Amino acid sequence: MSQQTLSQVSPGHRVRLVSIEGDRMLARRLLALGLSVGNEVEVLHRRKGDVVVGRGGNRLALGHDIADRLVIQELS
């Protein structure tokens, strides 16, 4: 199980968010969207670093600038 950023993961993989490499405002913004450290999500789509993840029936689109700051652990 390797650690990498969310923007590097291929669609179809489940990952766990390990840390957020950003300021407190980014962490709050992600928390408001339902994404926090420890959450498990599935990468649904990826194009040029932009990522769409799914969790509990919800989808969340993240730009490459944010996806590059999310350190994840690949689960499958």
Backbone as CSV, one residue per row, in Angstrom:
resi,resn,N_x,N_y,N_z,CA_x,CA_y,CA_z,C_x,C_y,C_z
1,MET,0.840,-1.181,0.000,0.000,0.000,0.000,0.886,1.247,0.000
2,SER,0.826,1.984,-1.071,1.681,3.152,-1.194,0.900,4.436,-0.958
3,GLN,1.624,5.496,-0.595,1.000,6.797,-0.420,1.322,7.668,-1.621
4,GLN,0.315,8.377,-2.100,0.455,9.266,-3.237,-0.636,10.314,-3.136
5,THR,-0.712,11.215,-4.112,-1.775,12.217,-4.091,-2.985,11.707,-4.853
6,LEU,-4.114,12.292,-4.569,-5.362,11.858,-5.181,-5.335,12.022,-6.697
7,SER,-4.632,13.015,-7.199,-4.601,13.257,-8.643,-3.834,12.182,-9.416
8,GLN,-3.151,11.280,-8.712,-2.356,10.233,-9.355,-3.074,8.888,-9.446
9,VAL,-4.252,8.776,-8.850,-4.936,7.491,-8.751,-5.843,7.263,-9.960
10,SER,-5.830,6.058,-10.470,-6.668,5.690,-11.612,-8.109,5.449,-11.167
11,PRO,-9.058,5.686,-12.059,-10.469,5.407,-11.747,-10.679,3.952,-11.365
12,GLY,-11.639,3.743,-10.462,-11.970,2.400,-10.020,-11.283,1.988,-8.730
13,HIS,-10.332,2.781,-8.235,-9.615,2.447,-7.012,-10.258,3.121,-5.799
14,ARG,-10.250,2.391,-4.690,-10.702,2.948,-3.412,-9.478,3.448,-2.657
15,VAL,-9.619,4.613,-2.033,-8.511,5.225,-1.315,-8.995,5.786,0.017
16,ARG,-8.050,5.978,0.920,-8.325,6.625,2.210,-7.518,7.915,2.258
17,LEU,-8.168,9.008,2.654,-7.493,10.291,2.778,-6.629,10.278,4.038
18,VAL,-5.311,10.453,3.854,-4.351,10.377,4.951,-4.045,11.761,5.512
19,SER,-3.853,12.746,4.634,-3.571,14.101,5.107,-3.897,15.117,4.020
20,ILE,-4.035,16.360,4.467,-4.298,17.472,3.568,-3.110,18.411,3.646
21,GLU,-2.425,18.582,2.528,-1.265,19.465,2.488,-1.734,20.860,2.074
22,GLY,-2.305,21.548,3.004,-2.834,22.878,2.731,-3.148,23.576,4.029
23,ASP,-3.727,24.739,3.908,-4.046,25.517,5.099,-5.363,25.057,5.717
24,ARG,-5.702,25.660,6.815,-6.921,25.311,7.549,-8.171,25.601,6.724
25,MET,-8.103,26.643,5.884,-9.256,26.986,5.049,-9.591,25.854,4.070
26,LEU,-8.565,25.232,3.501,-8.799,24.112,2.590,-9.432,22.952,3.339
27,ALA,-8.922,22.655,4.524,-9.477,21.555,5.322,-10.941,21.831,5.664
28,ARG,-11.264,23.062,6.008,-12.654,23.425,6.326,-13.546,23.311,5.098
29,ARG,-13.036,23.757,3.962,-13.802,23.693,2.721,-14.127,22.249,2.368
30,LEU,-13.125,21.373,2.475,-13.343,19.959,2.177,-14.291,19.318,3.179
31,LEU,-14.175,19.696,4.440,-15.064,19.165,5.471,-16.514,19.563,5.181
32,ALA,-16.708,20.799,4.730,-18.054,21.262,4.382,-18.631,20.466,3.205
33,LEU,-17.752,19.953,2.357,-18.177,19.136,1.222,-18.308,17.662,1.592
34,GLY,-17.983,17.324,2.839,-18.119,15.948,3.309,-16.872,15.106,3.187
35,LEU,-15.718,15.745,3.018,-14.463,15.012,2.850,-13.487,15.430,3.936
36,SER,-13.032,14.464,4.734,-12.072,14.758,5.797,-11.065,13.613,5.915
37,VAL,-10.002,13.861,6.653,-8.960,12.852,6.860,-9.594,11.602,7.465
38,GLY,-9.253,10.457,6.893,-9.790,9.182,7.350,-10.918,8.652,6.484
39,ASN,-11.528,9.520,5.667,-12.609,9.085,4.784,-12.088,8.159,3.693
40,GLU,-12.923,7.200,3.329,-12.628,6.330,2.199,-13.535,6.742,1.043
41,VAL,-12.948,6.892,-0.130,-13.704,7.273,-1.327,-13.263,6.403,-2.493
42,GLU,-14.080,6.378,-3.528,-13.721,5.683,-4.764,-13.480,6.721,-5.846
43,VAL,-12.390,6.567,-6.569,-12.091,7.465,-7.678,-12.954,7.031,-8.868
44,LEU,-13.847,7.912,-9.306,-14.775,7.583,-10.383,-14.256,8.016,-11.746
45,HIS,-13.697,9.220,-11.813,-13.174,9.755,-13.066,-11.915,10.554,-12.781
46,ARG,-11.032,10.602,-13.769,-9.825,11.423,-13.651,-9.428,11.884,-15.039
47,ARG,-9.153,13.193,-15.149,-8.690,13.729,-16.418,-7.807,14.939,-16.151
48,LYS,-6.563,14.847,-16.603,-5.581,15.925,-16.455,-5.446,16.391,-15.007
49,GLY,-5.527,15.466,-14.075,-5.358,15.793,-12.663,-6.639,16.117,-11.947
50,ASP,-7.700,16.490,-12.670,-9.000,16.716,-12.050,-9.604,15.357,-11.707
51,VAL,-10.293,15.285,-10.574,-10.771,14.000,-10.077,-12.222,14.109,-9.630
52,VAL,-13.009,13.081,-9.914,-14.351,12.942,-9.360,-14.314,11.724,-8.456
53,VAL,-14.699,11.922,-7.189,-14.724,10.823,-6.233,-16.155,10.588,-5.780
54,GLY,-16.418,9.369,-5.334,-17.735,9.013,-4.842,-17.644,8.443,-3.445
55,ARG,-18.656,8.790,-2.648,-18.715,8.287,-1.274,-20.173,8.289,-0.833
56,GLY,-20.675,7.125,-0.466,-22.040,7.035,0.047,-23.104,7.551,-0.899
57,GLY,-22.956,7.303,-2.198,-23.945,7.748,-3.155,-23.769,9.182,-3.618
58,ASN,-22.819,9.910,-3.064,-22.546,11.289,-3.466,-21.288,11.357,-4.311
59,ARG,-21.242,12.341,-5.182,-20.058,12.573,-6.016,-19.500,13.951,-5.700
60,LEU,-18.178,14.046,-5.768,-17.497,15.303,-5.493,-16.415,15.502,-6.543
61,ALA,-16.472,16.630,-7.253,-15.470,16.946,-8.268,-14.421,17.860,-7.653
62,LEU,-13.148,17.502,-7.832,-12.035,18.269,-7.289,-11.079,18.645,-8.407
63,GLY,-10.696,19.900,-8.453,-9.714,20.344,-9.430,-8.343,19.795,-9.097
64,HIS,-7.445,19.831,-10.088,-6.107,19.258,-9.876,-5.329,19.988,-8.781
65,ASP,-5.568,21.279,-8.589,-4.852,22.013,-7.547,-5.195,21.497,-6.154
66,ILE,-6.438,21.088,-5.952,-6.838,20.521,-4.662,-6.449,19.052,-4.585
67,ALA,-6.691,18.288,-5.641,-6.362,16.856,-5.650,-4.872,16.627,-5.410
68,ASP,-4.024,17.553,-5.869,-2.578,17.431,-5.645,-2.194,17.622,-4.182
69,ARG,-3.063,18.203,-3.391,-2.762,18.453,-1.975,-3.320,17.387,-1.047
70,LEU,-4.051,16.420,-1.607,-4.651,15.366,-0.790,-3.798,14.106,-0.871
71,VAL,-3.150,13.785,0.230,-2.325,12.575,0.302,-3.240,11.418,0.691
72,ILE,-3.158,10.358,-0.102,-4.060,9.228,0.102,-3.270,7.921,0.271
73,GLN,-3.980,6.925,0.738,-3.444,5.563,0.816,-4.374,4.711,-0.034
74,GLU,-3.817,4.035,-1.016,-4.631,3.223,-1.912,-5.050,1.949,-1.195
75,LEU,-6.357,1.622,-1.275,-6.881,0.446,-0.606,-7.075,-0.727,-1.569
76,SER,-7.424,-0.444,-2.798,-7.616,-1.530,-3.776,-7.297,-1.051,-5.160
